[in-house]
Amino acid sequence: MRVLALGGVGAVASEATRDLAEYSDFDEIIIGDYALEKAEAMIAEIGDPRLKAMKINANDEDDLRRAIASADVVMNGLPFKYDYVVNRLCVEEGLPGVDLSSDDPQFQLSSMAEEKGILFIPGCGATPGITNVMARRGIERMDGVDEIHIYFAAFRCLAPAPGLLTTTLYEFMPVRPDRCYYENGEHVEAPSMSGAKTVRFHDQIGEQTVVYVPHDETWTLSESVPGIKRVDVRGCFPPQVMNLMRGMLDAGLFSEEEIEVNGLKTTPLKLMNDLLLQLPQTRESRVWAYGLVVEVIGQRRGRQVKCTYTNDHPSQEEWGAPAAYFKNVGIPLSIAVQMLARGECEGVGVRPPELAIPTQPFFDELARRGIKIYERIEEHGPVT
């Protein structure tokens, strides 16, 4: 079987590609990327004869389609702006696949995917991704679920790659209709930096303040879990990044209104984006790690129950920096495409991880790589 790793030498997807080489039984692993020389250098470094490089221009839909049609299954690690087109082309070509991130319009392709009898799973990173499967485990423990709360701490530098800088800035834009929480049948828009809460993550990260962020778990879990009353996602980056985001908000530097600087027309947001990409400090981080906490609250056998899921992983001293961050995002993507290729995932259509990925096999594969998931179940008084 032939897997196509789109964007396979990117900052995150390169760790997924390395994982495919180490753990998968694919006959051929095709790295599809515009940076052909970088892909060939990576192949020479890994030394796996199954690895091949293919130059792809993701902005050329015909080129992208030809690459997808040449594979048996697709692992998409391209920047999130390509999520929908990759998903659509996979469905049109009748190929299953997984995606690192997710974009709501992707799920509108589900009926077409069902007709083709294929499964495509968006959002198979750390969050969304591992968090969805954590939530599913809690759901499986319950007779009924009332609330799901997701918290993450993404400890990396601000701008390890242009796309990841864009992702961070996107999280904190002043107006984002998709930055919301779900409550009693409605999605309620949340202001940037609102909903502050202190959460304890694993020891590499410790206690941090998290705030509401725009993540797809809020949308998919509210539809996947019948009768649920509340879903929210809060997250944070290292303190120096959070301080900068607050400063940019206070100074109006997220504005997309046109201004003129030294005779050049730009916007404050674009100016800051270009500036931050140039500063060496934005590529530095004292700690590289990823923290996840998921709380599922509901009822079981007439009693109130709270299931809490946390993660841990090898430190940057063992995994290296920045790999101690990127492996936490790339490895679940690799595991998901391997499970999909082996027929271990569930259903057809375009489905979020909580509906497609069985929990125990996924957690077992994470543990093989050193990413551990812990469960704590607390029972309280009778349901009133």
VENLIN-V522009 format. One record per backbone hydrogen bond with DSSP energy under -0.5 kcal/mol. NH is the residue of the N-H (numbers start at 1). CO is the residue of the C=O. If there is no record, write none. Layout:
nh: {NH:NH}
co: {CO:CO}
This chain:
nh: {3:3:4:5:5:6:6:7:8:8:10:14:15:16:17:18:19:20:21:22:23:24:24:27:28:29:30:30:31:31:32:32:33:33:36:39:40:41:42:43:44:45:46:47:49:51:52:54:56:58:60:61:64:65:66:67:68:69:70:70:71:72:73:74:75:76:76:77:77:82:83:86:87:88:89:90:91:92:93:94:94:95:96:97:98:99:100:106:107:108:109:110:113:114:115:116:117:117:118:120:121:122:123:124:125:125:130:131:133:134:135:136:137:138:139:140:141:141:142:142:143:144:146:147:148:149:150:151:152:153:154:155:155:156:159:165:166:167:168:169:170:171:172:172:173:176:179:180:181:182:183:184:186:188:188:189:190:192:194:197:199:201:201:205:206:208:210:210:211:212:213:215:218:219:220:221:222:223:223:224:225:226:228:229:230:231:232:234:235:236:238:241:242:243:244:245:246:247:248:249:250:251:252:252:253:254:255:259:261:264:266:268:269:271:272:273:274:275:276:277:278:278:279:282:283:284:289:289:291:293:294:295:296:297:298:299:300:303:304:305:306:307:308:309:310:311:312:318:319:320:324:325:326:327:328:329:329:330:331:333:334:335:336:337:338:339:340:341:342:343:344:345:346:349:351:351:353:355:356:356:357:358:362:363:364:365:366:367:368:369:369:370:371:372:372:374:376:378:378:380:383}
co: {1:28:73:3:30:4:75:32:5:32:7:10:12:12:13:14:15:16:17:18:19:19:20:1:1:50:3:28:29:52:5:30:31:54:34:35:36:37:38:39:40:41:42:43:47:48:29:31:33:56:57:59:60:61:62:63:64:65:66:67:68:2:2:96:4:74:98:6:75:79:80:82:83:84:85:86:87:88:89:90:91:90:72:119:74:121:76:103:104:105:106:107:109:110:111:112:113:114:113:349:97:120:101:99:100:128:125:126:129:130:131:132:133:134:135:136:137:138:138:139:299:299:297:297:230:295:232:293:234:291:236:153:289:154:282:161:162:163:164:165:166:167:168:169:170:174:176:178:188:231:186:229:183:181:186:187:179:174:191:210:208:199:206:202:202:199:197:208:235:194:233:213:215:216:216:217:218:219:220:220:221:224:225:146:146:182:148:150:211:152:154:238:238:239:240:241:242:243:244:245:246:247:248:249:248:248:252:266:264:261:259:257:255:267:268:269:270:271:272:273:274:275:275:279:280:281:155:287:153:151:309:149:307:147:305:144:303:300:381:298:378:296:376:294:374:292:372:315:315:316:320:322:322:323:325:325:326:326:327:329:330:331:332:333:334:335:336:337:338:340:339:339:356:118:120:349:122:352:352:353:353:356:358:359:360:361:362:363:364:365:366:367:366:312:370:310:308:306:376:304:302}
